[in-house]
Amino acid sequence: MLKVLIACVWLAGSAYGAMAQAASVVFLNPGTSSETFWVSYAQFMQAAAKDLGLDLRVRYSERDAHNTLLHAREALHGSERPDYLVLVNEQYVAPQILRMAQGSGVKLVIVNNALTASQKQMLDARDDAHWVASLVADDEQAGYLMLTDLLRQYGPVSPGKTLDLLAFSGAKNTPAAQLREQGLRRALAEHPEVRLRQLVYGEWSRQRAFEQATQLFKRYPQAALVWSANDEMALGAMQALQDSGRVPGQAVLFSAVNSSPAILRARLEGRLTTLVAGHFTLGGWAMVLIHDDAKGVDIDAYGGRDRQQALFQLIGADQARRLLAPAPLVDFRALSAIGKQQPYRYPFSLQLLLR
């Protein structure tokens, strides 16, 4: 999708000195520099930063929490401290970074994976002294939507009949994965005709899910539904089914989260039955909040500083085609609360890219 997003992003990654008056931002990207989701996520952030006049630098952890902490220390205590540090609570790194930030003068914004309830209890008031905002998506709803839509598309189940389900979750120590699992289990509670035969942790990896699915399809040959917490794991599981001589979307119905070109094409081709997407926009919307905070706006007055946005939606064929096409430029400045009257609320939505 997001080769689109951004023909003009290359200007945004310049060094701090290039935009002397701009608020500076470092994003601690938890993904790899070749990972479709996290690369496109950063591109959307860069498009927002350019439009809003922010100076953004992206640091990829390459899926290594140790790298994330090293980059955080460099940003918070190095010679070129940014005004804002954007982080993800992937692998539960946020509390360490919050403590590291004490006395740095750097403001913190968390996206995608917020602090867990137990993490919040462990932190004292000093730890969030420079906390600006958290912005997360409705991950529990995404997990719920996937299974309920799979069942809708499967059709009525005869009385007394059951359907076997296989599930591929992400990483155990990632709040988004846990919430998507909760949504899955909520849907299961409403549909006793579905038997969850096994849930495995694919660690967001296509190869790992392929290897797991190869064994699971042998163990559970009657599996009719596959639920996957991201696109890469779904693609791996679909490949495993195809290698067994069966056709994804016919022998077994698949679901996934995300909007990479590969998964959008799978949705259009019918190999993927159910797709939900929208949370790749979180970083871009966070840039709007940072822009407003830097301009002195009390963002708490426009919906709160800790925000859960209803970003996930089902992606049908029309939406998949739209996301594969060149995206419209988002007017990020128009989303700012500057000059807006109450009860203005930030209208963050995937619909801004589907016009």
N, C-alpha and C positions, 0 to 999 in steps of 0.2 A: 504494500500500500504506500509505504511512505517514502518511496523514492520520490513521491509526489510532494510529499509534504514539503520536499522543500528545495525548490530550485534556488532559493536565495539565501540559504542558511550559511553558506561558507563564510560570510562576513562576520557571523556572530561569535566564532571561536577564537577571535584575536586575543592577543595578550592584554593584560590589564591596562597598560599605558595607552592603548589605542583609543580609549574612550574615557578621557580624564574626568568628565563630569558624571559618568554613568555609575549607578550602584553596581558593585561587582558581586558575582555569584559563582560558587563552585558546587557542582552536582556530583555526589559520590554515587556513580552508577554501579549497581551490584552485578550487572551482567558482564558478558564478554564483548569485546570490541567487534566481534563478528556475529553476534546473536541478534537475529532479525528484530525481535520485540524491543530489546533495550537500545539498539541503534536507532530504530524509528522513533522510539520514545524520546531519545535525546535530540533527534532532529526536530521533533515538534516543539520541544523546549527551546531550541535555538531559534526557530522561527518566531516564537513568542518573544524571546529576549531581543531579537533584532527590532521587531515592531515596537516594543516598549522602551527601547533605549537602554537595555541592561547589558552588562558585560558578563557573559556566561562562559565558564570553562567546565569541561566534563572530564572526570577521572574514572576510568573503568577499573573495577576490582578483578575482572576475569574470574568471577564466581569464587573468589577467595576472600573470606572475612578478614584475614590478616592484612591483605592489601587495602581493604576498605579502611581499617584502623590506621594504617600507615599514611594513607592519603588524608584522612581526617586530621591526624597530628600535624602534617605538613601545612594544611590549610589553616588550622587553628593557632599554630604556634610558630609558623615559618615567617619569613621576611615579607611575604606578600599576602597578608591576610585579606580575605574577601569580606564584604559587608554581610553576606548571607551564605550559609552552608545548607544545601538541600541533601537530605539523606533518606535512606530506605531502611526499615527495621528488618532487613533480610538477615537471617541467621542470628537474630536477636542482638544486633550490634548497637542499637540506639542508646541504651543506658550508658555504655562505656563512652560513647561520643558526647553525650550530654555532660558527663563528669569532666571529660577532657576539655570541654568548651568553657568551663568556669574560669572567669577572669580574662577570657580572650577578647571580649568585646564583639564577637561575631554572633549574629542572630541566626537561629536555627529554624528550619522548616522540614517537616517530615512528610513523605508522600508514600502512597501505596500500602505500606505496612505500618500501622500505628503501634504505639506502645501497648503491650498486653496489660490486662488488669493487674497481674502480679508484678510486672515491671513498674507500673505506676506506684504501687504500694511501697516498693523498695526505694524509690527516689524521694528525697526530701525537697523542700521548697527551693533550696538554692540551685537544684539541678535544672530547673526550667526557667531560670531568671531571664534567659535570652530567647525563650521559646516564642516564636512568632505565630506559627500555625501548623496544623496537621491537615492533610487532605487525602482522603482515602475513598475508594469506591465501595459499592455495595456487594462485596464478594460473596456473602452468604446467599444473597438473592441470585447471583450468577450460578452458583452450584444448584440451587433449587430450580431455576429456569431450565437448565440443561436437561435434567431428568424428566421434568413435566412435559417439556416439548418433545423429547424423544418418545414418550408414551403417547402423546397426541398424534405424532406422525406414524407410530406403529399401528395405532388403531385399537379397536375394542379387543379385550382379552376375554375369552370364553370363561364362564363360571367354572371354578375349580382348576383352571389352567394357571401356570406360573411362568414368569419370564426370568431367565438367568442374566444377571448383570455383572460385568467386570468394571472396576474403577481404578483409574490411575491418578493419584494425587501427586502434589509437587514435592516440597521438602517439609519434613516434620517440624522444623524450627522456623517456619515462615508463617506469620499470621494470616496472610491471604489464602494460603493453601488450607489452613485449618478452618477458616470461615467457609470456603467453598465446600469442604467436606461436611460442615454443619448443614449447609443448604441441601446437599445430597441426602443427608440423613433425615432432614425434615420432609423432603419429598418421598423418601422411602416409607416414612411413618404414615403417609397419606395413601400409599399404594402397596398394600400387603401382597398383591399379586406379583410383585417384583422381589426376587431373591438376590441379594448381594452375595455372590459366591466368593469374591475376594477383592480386597482393596490393597494396592501396592503403591509404594512411593517411587515414582519414576524420576524424581529429582529434576523435573522440567526437561529431561533429555530425550531426544528422539531415539538414540541408540539404546539407551537403557530400557525405554518402554518397548522397543522392538524385541529386545532379548526377553523381557518379562512376558510380553504378549505371546511370543512364540511358544513358551511353556504353558501359559494359561489357556490358550486355545486348545492345546492338547489335553489339558487337565479337565477343561469344561467345554466339551465340544458342542453342547447345547446353548452356549452363551448367545443371546440375541441382541444385547445392548452393551455398548461400551461408553462409559463416562470418563472424560479426560479433562484435567484441570488446566491444561494449556494446549496450544496447537502442536508443538513439537512432539509431545507424547502421543497425541491422537494420530499424527502422521506415522510415527513409528509403529503403533498398534495396527494401523491400516495396512502398512507394508507387511507385517507379520501375517495378517489374515490373507492378504493377496498371495504371499509366498506359499500358503497352505492350499492354494487352489480355489479359494472362495473370493467372492466379490464384495468389497466394502460398499455399504449402502443397500445391498440386496440380502446377502446371507446374514449380515450383522449391521445394525444401525449404530453410528458413531456420533459423538458430540465433542465439542471443543470450545475453548476460550481463546481469544486473540484475533488479529486481523492481518496476519502475514499474507503476502501474495499466494503462497502455496496453499494455505488453508482456505482462502477465499476461492481459489480455483477448484479445490476439492468440493466446496459447498456448491459451486455452480455446476460441477460435473455430476453431482449426486452421490459421490463417494462419502461425503460428510452430510449427515442428516440435519444436525442442529449445531448452530454456531451462535455464541454470544460474544460481544466485544464492546469496547468503549473506554477502558481504563488506561489505554496508552496515552490518553489526552491529559492525565492528571498533572504531569510535569509542566505542561504548557499553562494550565490553569493556575498552578502554583506561582508561575512567573507573574501573573496578573496580581495575585495577592502580595507578592514581594514588591512589585512596582508601586502599589498603593501604599504599603507600609512605609516604603522609602520616601514617599511624598507626604507622609504624615497622616494618612487616612487611618481611622480607627476601624480596622477590618472586622473587629468583633461586633460592630454595630450593623454589619451587613450580612448577618447569618452566622456569626460566631467564628472563633479562631480554630476550633477543632471541628472539622467538617467531614461528613460522609455524604458524597454526591451519588445520586442515582444515575450512574453512567452506563451501566450494562444494559444492553438491549439485544433482542434476537435479531440476527442478521439473515434475512431472506435473500433470494436471488437478486432482487432489485438493489438492495443495500450493498450486496457483495460487488455487483458491477460498479456501483458508485464509488466504493472504496478502492477499487482497482484502477479507476480512472484518475486523471490529474485532479487533485483536490482543489477546491476554491481556497483562496487566501482568506484566512481568518483575520478579522479586524480586532486584534486583541485590545487595542486602546479603547475601542468602543465598549468593552466589557468592564472597564475600570469603574469604580464607584466615585471617582473624582467628579464633582459637579452634579451627582445624582441625589435625588431627594428620597427620603424614606417613603414607602417601605421597599426600596430597591434591594434586590438580592442578586448576587452574581449568577448569571444564567448559563452556567457551565453545562454543556451537553454535547453528545456526539452529533446531534442534529445540526450543529454549526458546520459540520463537515459533510453533511448529507444533503445540503440544499441543491 
